[in-house]
Amino acid sequence: MKVLDCTLRDGGYYNNWDFEPLLVDSYLAAMADSGIEYIELGLRNFSKKGFCGAFAYTSDSYLDRLNLPSGPTYGVMVDAGTILKSNLSIEDAVAHLFRDASDSKVSLVRVAAHFHEVEQSGLIVQELKRKGYLVGFNLMQAGGKHSDVITEKAKLAKSWKALDVLYFADSLGNMDDSEVVRIIDAIREVWDGEMGIHTHNNMGKALDNSMVALSKGVSWIDSTVTGMGRGAGNAQTESLLATLCFNDSKYRTSKLYELVIREFEPMQKHYGWGSNLLYFLGAQHNVHPTYIQSLLSDTHYGTDEIVGAIEYLKGLADSSSYSDDKYVEALSFGNTEQPVSGTDTLVNVASEREVLIIASGPSLKKYEQDIKSYIKTRKPVVLAINALPNFESYVSFYCLSHNNKILSEGDVYSQLKQQVILPKHRFSDDELARLFPQNECLDYGLVIKKSIFEISSSNCTLPYDLTAGYAFSIAEVMGASSISVAGFDGYESTDPRQSEMLELVSSFRKQSKIDNILALTPTSYSIQQGSLYEFI
């Protein structure tokens, strides 16, 4: 068997392939000392947008300057799509990216391809073989593909007569041992050469699936240090070697363990790779792990909103492939560029009355009973930002704009008795009927445009998609004499939502006719601090 460690390649999805030189040196030394046979140093790419570190390109000219310890065989990976979409012939694209193997520190090239790219990949493999490389071919997202389809692709790969090892990848991290065995059996119908497996740990099964594959005769096993890799990451190199070394002294682990503790575990705490419930849910519903990784790394969104986005994505036929457009769509719950709707129904609904806006900050629970007493005493028009079940009988209207949050709490919203205000153009008729079956929603439009805050009788334009700004706009249209807020605690100073809220409040003040805005509970926003106890 052979272990292929691809930390610098797969791990690069967390740090843009920009590894510190001293870390690279320590990593390479530990890999060489461990006896690992293959190290995949990174990707081979044409020019990419934005900054990416050296291991996004892993060019021969860069490798010429790198000290590679003797022992392991070094390799890179290239996506078939990189070559097929290059606007060059396959021969020219391969020649542009790769020297002859005899003139390179790289001896192994693995080509990763989606199933629909296999038919076009033969010439890529043959050109790399002609240049003298050991060539591997990765069937990505093999899980769930029909056995006949897998066998057909393996037969095609065999017909190229240039392939050294045929891999299959658990790209979505949702395989179990029976699925691993089924895929191996399907490939073995026609392929008698060496096989490899690349596992992901979304459901915590990466190591187990690797060991099952090993027991079925798969001889190439991928892993990364601490599992560092896209999404939930991969089988952990240190765990794999520890398991193998339990009965076999082929590999040495002491320097690897030191590397894990000293260098990679602190990185893991910083970047956050590894399996968790959200990756598990994504894998369960065939959602590409990059969606989950992107959601988790974006501090704009809380767990409930992430769950809502996953709920939306799992209903899409193509969510197993990542798309920036689909990511944006999921965060707005399928929001499309429909014409902005909205009516003037809300004009002067609270004329000359106080409007109390309540949000779900920690202080809302702390002061819950006293806020309810305030409402009973002062009798304001109460706008609730999203569903607040404990305040159902105290709320006048619910204000909703973050649609993915609604989906994650669909059962709650379908039971609301008070009227809901939302931008109808963001929803389909089916969604409105399902989420609000007994609620005649009031339509107040919402447009998001950078650096613009405008309020009209039928809609508002905000620079950020924050429901608080939507609620403030509604209070203005309602003709409120004053605005009070509760549960508006604020975010950490480093959270971008904090600066966005500060900007929203400032912009609202500049154009609002309402002079009196008071926070009844503690807040870090630039709102006059008062106390609800002054009034009860």
N, C-alpha and C positions, 0 to 999 in steps of 0.2 A: 504494500500500500504506500501511498504518498500523501503527505499533508501539504496543502497549498495555502499559505497565509496571505490574505489580500487586504490587510489592515490599511495600508496607505491608499489603496484604490477605493474600497468600499467605505472605509472610515471617512474619506474625504467629503462625503455628502454632508458631514456635520461641520466641517471647518473650511469648506471651499478648497480642499486639497492643499491647504497652506500649513504644513507641519514645520515646527521649529527644527533647524538643522541639528542641534544637539540631541533632540528627541529622535530624529531619523537615525543618527549615528548609534544611539543606544539601542534602538529597535533592531537595526540591522545586525549589530553585534550579538544581541540576545537570540535572534532567529538563527544566526549561523551556529552559535554555541549549542542551541537546542537540538540540532540535527534535522530540522525541517528541510524537506527536499526542495520545495518551490516557494518563491516569494514573488507575488504579483505587485509590482512597484506602483502602479497607477494606471490611468487611462492614456490612450493616445488619441489626440483630438486635433481638428482644425481650429481656427480662431473661434473663441467663444465670447459672448457679450459679458462685459463686466470683468472684475478681477477674479482670477482663480490662481491658486498656488501651482507650484511646479508639477505636482503629481496629477493635475488635471490634463497635462500634456505629456509628461514623462518623456521628453524628447531625447533623442540620442545625444544631442549636443549638451544637454543638461547632465545626462548620465555619465558623459565623458568626464565631468568635473566631480562626480560623486565617487566616494571610496566604497566599493561593494566588496564585503568580505568574501573570501573564497568559501566554497562548500555548497551553498544553495544554487539552484538554477533560477535565474531571474526572468521575469516576464512582464508583459503589459496586457491590458484588455482594450479592444476596440469594439464599439457598437457597430453592428452592420449598418444601422441607419446613418451613422456618421459618414460612411463611405457612399452609401446609396443615395444620400441627399446632397452630395457635395458638388453637383453640377459638373463633375469630371467623370471620365470613363473609370470603370473599376480599376483597370490597370494603372491609369495615371494617379488615381487617388491613393492606391496602395503604395505606388512608387514615391509619392509626395510624403507620405507618413512614415515609411519604413526604408531604412537602408537594407542592404543584404545582411543576413545574420552574421556572416563572417566579419563584418565591420561594425558590429553592435555588441554592447554588453548584455543585450536582451537575447535570450535563446528561445523563449516561449511566447507565443501570441495566442490569446484566446479571443474568439469572435463571439459576441453575445447578440442573439437575434430573437425577435419575436416570431411567433409561428408563421405570421403572414410574410415574413422576410426570408424564410428559409430557401424558397425557390430561387431567390436572387443572390444567394450567398455563396454558391458553389465556386464562382470565379474568384471571390475574395479569398477563400480558403486555399484554392489552387495557386493563386499568385503568391501568397505568403509561404506556401510550401516550396514554390519555385525559388524563393529568396533564401531558403535554407532553414526556416524556422520549424520548431516543434509547434504544431497547431492544434488548439483545442476549440471546440464549438459548443456554445451554451444555448440550450433551448430554454428561453425565459418563459416564466408563467406556465409551467407544464401542468401544474395542479388543475384538475377538473377537465382537462382536455380528454376527448374520447380516445380510448385505447387504439382504435384504428387510425386515428389522426396522428397519434404519437408514433406508431409503427411506420406510417407512411413517411413522416419527416425523417425518421432514423434511416429508412431505406434510401431516401434521397441523399442524406449525408454520406452514407456508405458508397453511393455511386460516384462521389467525387474522387475517390481513391487518393485522398491527400490528407485525411484526418487522422490524428494520433490519439485523441481522446474525445469522446462525446459526453457532454455534461447535460444534466437537466437541473433547473433551478426552481426552488420553492419561493418564487419572487414575492408572493403575497403572505407567506408565512402561515398558511392554513392547512398544510398537509399533516396527516397522521401516518402511523406506520403502515397501515393497509394501503394508503394512497401511494406511499413510496414504493412498496412492493409491486403494486399494479403497474406503475410507470416503468419500473425496471423490467418487469416481465414483457411489457409492450415493446420496449426498445430491444430486448434480447430476442425477439421474434426474428429480427433481421440483422442486428449488430452484434458481432462477436469480438470487437476490439475492446480497448480499455474504456471504462466509464467513470464519470465523476458526478458528484452532487454538491450543490450550493444551497444551504438551508438558511432560512430566516427564523427569528425567534419570537414572532408576534404572539404565538400561543404557547410559548415556553417549551417547544418540542425540537428545537434545532439540533441539540446534541443527540437526543434519542433517535431522531430521524437519520442522522449521520451514521450512528452505530448500526441501525437496521440496514441501511444501504451497504455498509461494510460487510455485514453478515451475509448479504445477498451477492457479494462478489464485486461491488463497486470499489474501485481501488484508488480513486482520487477523492480526497475529502477537503473541502474548503473550510476555513475558519479565520477569525480575526481576534486580535488581542482584546480581551474584555468584551468580545462581541461587537466592537465598534463597527457600525455599518448603517446603511440607510434604514430609516424607520426604527423598528425595535432591535435591529442588529442581527448578528449571525451567531453560529456556533462559536463558543469561546475557545480560542486556541489553548489557553491554559487548562481549561476543563477537559478538552479533548485529549491533550497529552497526558493529563493526570489519569484519565480513564484508561488510555492505552498503556501507560507505564505501570498500571497496577499489576499487569501480568507480563510486561515486556519492558526491557531496559533499553530499547532502541533509541528513545528520545531522552534528552536531559532537560530538566525543568528549572533548576535553581535560578539562573540568570533571568529566565522568562518571568518567574514569580516576582523577582525583585523589580523588574520593569513594570509589571502590572501594578504593584503596590506604590512604587515611587512616582511613576509617570502617568499611567493610564487611568487609574481609579480617580485621581483628582480631575482629569479631563472629563471622565464620565459624569461626575457630579456637576461639572460646569455645563456640559452640552446636553446631558439627559438621555442618552441612548439606552436602550434596554426595554424589555417587555413590560407592559402595564395593561390595565383594563381597556384603555382606549385602543391600543394596538390590537388587543385580543378581539374587541368588537369589530374593528375594521377588517381583520383577517377573516372573521366569521362570515362577513357579508361581502367578501371579495373586493374590498376597497383598497386601492393601492396605498402602501404604507407612506408614501411621500405626502399624501393628503394629511395623514395623522401627524407626521413630523412637522409639516408646515403649520398646522393648527396649534400644536403644542409650543412651537417656538415663537408664535405671534402673541405677544402679551395683551393684545386688544381683546382677546376672547377668553371667557371663562369656560369651565368644564361643561356647563349646561349648554352653552352655545356650540362647543365642539361636538357634543353628543347630537345636537340638532343637525349639525352639518353632516355627521356620519349617517343619521337617519335619512337625510336627503340623498346622499351619495349612494346609499345601498339600493335605492330605487332606480338608479340609472343603469342602463344596459352596458355602458362602457366605463364604469368606475374602476375597473381593474387596470386601466391605463391612466397615467397621470396627465392632466391638462391644466395649465394655468387658468384658462377660461372657466373650466368646470370648478376649480377651487374657488374662484370669485363668485360663481353662481351658487355654490353650496353655502357660502357665508351670507348670501342674501336670500337664501331659500328659493332659488330658482328665479330671482328677480330678473326680469327681462326689460328691454327698452320699449315698453309699452308707453303710449301717451300718458302724461301725468293727469290723473283724475283729481277729484276734489269738489266739494260744494261749500256754500257759505252758511250751512246749517248751524255752525257753532257761533256765528257772530252775535255778540252781546248776550250769550247764554248766562254769563255770570256778571252781568252789568252791575257795577258798583258793589260787588261782593268780593270778599277775600277768596283766593284760590290757594288751596294747600296741595302741594305736589309731594307725594311720598315715594321714596325709593327703598331698595332692599338692603341698604348698608347695615352693618352690625348694630348700630344704635337703634334701628327700628325695633329689633327684638328687645333690646335692653329697656327701652322706654315705651314699649307697646301699650301698656294699660294707661299710661299718662297721655299718650298721643290720642288714644280713643276718648279719654276724658276731655281733651282739648277740642276734639271734633264735636262732641256732644254739647260742649259749652259755647263754642264760637260759631258752629254751624257753617263752616266754609264749604265751597264747592271743592270736592276732593278728587284730584287726578292721581291715579296710581300708575306708576311706571311698571308695566308688565303685571303678571298675576301675583297678587298678595293675598292668599287664601284666608289668612287670619283677620283680614280687614274687609272681607266681602261685604258685610252689611254697612260699612262706613264709607265705602267708595261711591262716588258719583259717576265717574267715567274711568275706564282703563285706556291708557295710551300705549300703543304697541308700534314699534318700528323695526326691532331686531327680529326678523322673521324666523331665523334658524333657532332662536331661543324658544319661540312658540312651538315649533315642531317637537322639540325635546320634552315639552310639557303639554302635549296635545290633549290629554285627558283632563287636565286642569282647566284649560281654556274652553273646552266644550261645555263645561258646567257653569261658566260665569253667567250671572243673572243681570248684572249692571251693564249698561251700554259700553260698547268698545269703540274707540276711535282709532282708525288705522288708515294707511294709504292703500286703498283697494287695488290700485294699479300694480302693486307688488305681488298680488295673489291671483291665482286662477279661481274660477268659479267653484271648481271642485274643492279646492283648499278652504275657501270661505265656508262652503256648506258643511265640510267635515269638521272644521275647527270651531265653528260658531253656528251650530244647527238651529238654535233657538234665539239667536241674537241678531237684531237688525243693526249691523255695524254702521257707524257714521264715517263718512269718507272725508278725510282731510289729507291732501296730497303731500308728498315728500320727495324732494330732489336733493341729491348730494353733489355739490360742486365745490371744488377746492377754493378756499379763501372767500366764499360768499355766504352771507347770512341775510336772508330776506324773508319777510313775513307778509303774506297777503290773506285775504278773507277765505280763500279756498285751498291754499297750499303754502308750504314754506320751503326755502332752500337753505341747506345747512352745509358747512364745510366738512363735517364728520357725521357718520351714521351713529349718533348717540341719542338714545330715546329721551334723555333729559332735555336736549335742545328742542326736540319735537314737542315735548310737554310745555316748555316755556312759551313756544310759539302759539300753542293752543290757548294757553292762559291769556296771552295778549289779544288774540282774536275774540276770546270770550268777553273781553272788556273788563277784566278784573281790576278792582281798585288797588289791590295789593297782592303780593305773592309771598307765601311762606313755604318753607321746605322742611322735610324731616327725613332722616335716613340717608342724607347726602354726605356721608362721611368723607369721601374722597379716596384716592388711590395713593400708593407709594410714590414718592417724588420721582423715581426712575421709570414709573409706568407711563407710557405715552398717553394713556387716557387722562391722566392728571393734567397735563399741559393742554390737551384738547378741550377738556372741560373748562379750564381757566380761560381759554380763548373764547369758548362759546358764551360763557357768562359775560365776559367783557364786551363781546359783539352785541349781545342782547341788550345790555344796558345802554349802548350808544344809540339804539333806535327805538327802544321801548318807551311808551308813554307812562309806564308804571315806575314810580320812583321808589316805592317801599317794597324791598325784597329782603326777607328776614329768614335766617336759619334758626329753627326751633331746637334742633339737636346739634351736637358738635360737628363742625365741618372744617375741611382744609381748603375749601374753595373761597374765592374772593367775594363772599356774600356776608352781609352784616350779621354778626353773631348775636342772637338773642337767646331766650330761654322759654320753653313752653310753660315752665312753672310760674312765669310772670302772669299767666293768663288763667290758671286753673287753681 
